[in-house]
Amino acid sequence: MNLEELNVKAKRYMCISIILLVGFIMYFIGVQGVALGRMEFDSPVQLVGFLSNIVLTAMAVVANVNAILMFRLLRKSETPFQMAIVKKLRVISGLLIAFEPVQIVFCWIMNGLSPEIKTHSSLGGMVLIIGSVIACVSIAFEYGVVLQTQADETL
């Protein structure tokens, strides 16, 4: 695979990330906006549920924006082994690792406020696993940065 093929793949993945970002924003404005228009926030559970949606959507949008910026860096550079890309991967992994615990904390708060309504929202730890895998990939990329620096100094 040559550099041109990698640039095409990076551009394709960047487009997919942009589509996902637009989808998140449309979902938040559309579905959450309609729900917000009908909500009267009579109970604290509704307010906590709304805040939960805002926080989790914001985390997903920030992770997606970082993915878009990372693919832009990949497309414009000659090597993927750069600290800027490692930092983007770490931000994405941190947000994905924090996603599930944040969601669980909001569920606990809603269950504590309204014991008769049991809410349980979990993705089964899959987001946590994906975030951990991306964290491992960021460590591998950081090692690649060190090797790239050493190779550049040797020449």
C-alpha positions in Angstrom: 0.0 0.0 0.0 1.5 3.3 -1.0 1.0 6.8 0.4 -1.7 7.7 -2.1 -3.9 4.7 -1.1 -3.5 5.7 2.5 -4.5 9.2 1.8 -7.6 7.9 0.0 -8.5 5.7 3.0 -7.9 8.6 5.4 -10.2 10.8 3.4 -12.9 8.1 3.3 -12.7 7.6 7.1 -12.8 11.3 7.6 -15.9 11.6 5.5 -17.5 8.8 7.5 -16.6 10.6 10.7 -18.1 13.8 9.4 -21.4 11.9 8.5 -21.5 10.4 12.0 -20.9 13.9 13.6 -23.7 15.4 11.5 -25.9 12.4 12.6 -25.2 13.1 16.2 -26.0 16.7 15.9 -29.2 16.1 13.9 -30.2 13.5 16.5 -29.6 15.9 19.4 -31.3 18.8 17.7 -34.2 16.7 16.3 -35.1 14.1 18.8 -33.8 15.9 21.9 -35.1 19.2 20.7 -38.6 17.8 20.3 -38.4 16.1 23.7 -37.1 19.4 25.2 -40.0 21.3 23.7 -42.5 18.9 25.3 -40.6 18.6 28.6 -41.7 20.7 31.5 -39.0 19.4 33.9 -41.6 18.6 36.5 -39.4 16.1 38.2 -35.7 16.0 38.8 -35.5 12.7 36.9 -36.4 14.4 33.7 -33.8 17.1 34.3 -31.1 14.5 35.1 -32.1 12.4 32.0 -31.8 15.5 29.8 -28.4 16.4 31.3 -27.3 12.8 30.8 -28.2 13.0 27.1 -26.4 16.3 26.7 -23.2 15.1 28.4 -23.1 11.8 26.5 -23.9 13.4 23.2 -21.2 16.0 23.8 -18.7 13.3 24.6 -19.5 11.5 21.4 -19.3 14.7 19.3 -15.9 15.6 20.9 -14.6 12.1 20.1 -15.8 12.3 16.6 -14.3 15.7 16.0 -11.0 14.4 17.3 -11.3 11.5 14.8 -11.9 13.9 12.0 -8.9 16.0 13.0 -6.8 12.9 13.2 -7.7 11.7 9.8 -7.0 15.2 8.4 -3.5 15.0 10.0 -3.0 11.6 8.5 -4.1 12.8 5.1 -1.7 15.8 5.1 1.4 14.1 6.5 3.9 11.7 5.3 4.0 9.5 8.4 1.3 8.5 10.8 3.8 8.5 13.7 3.3 12.0 15.1 2.6 13.1 18.6 -0.4 15.1 17.4 -2.0 11.8 16.2 -1.1 10.1 19.5 -2.8 12.9 21.5 -5.9 12.6 19.3 -6.0 8.9 19.9 -5.6 9.4 23.7 -8.5 11.9 23.8 -10.7 9.6 21.8 -9.8 6.6 24.0 -10.3 8.6 27.2 -13.7 9.8 26.1 -14.8 6.2 25.1 -13.4 4.8 28.4 -15.3 7.4 30.4 -18.6 7.0 28.4 -19.9 3.9 30.2 -19.1 5.0 33.8 -20.7 8.4 33.1 -23.8 6.7 31.8 -23.9 4.4 34.8 -23.5 7.3 37.2 -26.4 9.2 35.6 -28.6 6.0 35.9 -27.7 5.7 39.6 -28.7 9.3 40.1 -32.0 8.8 38.3 -32.7 5.6 40.2 -31.9 7.4 43.5 -34.3 10.2 42.7 -37.1 8.0 41.6 -36.9 4.5 43.0 -40.2 3.4 41.5 -38.8 3.9 38.0 -35.8 1.7 37.4 -33.6 2.9 34.6 -30.7 0.9 33.4 -28.8 2.0 30.4 -25.6 0.2 29.6 -23.8 -0.8 26.4 -22.5 -4.0 28.1 -19.0 -2.6 28.4 -18.3 -2.6 24.6 -17.5 1.1 24.5 -15.1 0.6 27.4 -13.3 -2.2 25.5 -13.1 -0.2 22.3 -11.7 2.7 24.3 -9.1 0.4 25.9 -8.1 -1.0 22.4 -7.7 2.6 21.1 -5.5 3.4 24.1 -3.3 0.4 23.3 -3.1 1.6 19.7 -2.0 5.1 20.9 0.8 3.5 22.9 1.9 1.6 19.8 1.8 4.9 17.8 3.8 6.6 20.5 6.4 3.8 20.2 6.4 4.4 16.5 7.1 8.1 17.1 10.1 7.2 19.2 11.4 4.8 16.5 10.7 7.4 13.8 12.7 10.0 15.7 15.6 7.6 16.2 15.6 6.6 12.5 15.6 10.3 11.5 18.5 11.0 13.9 20.5 8.1 12.6 20.2 9.3 9.0 
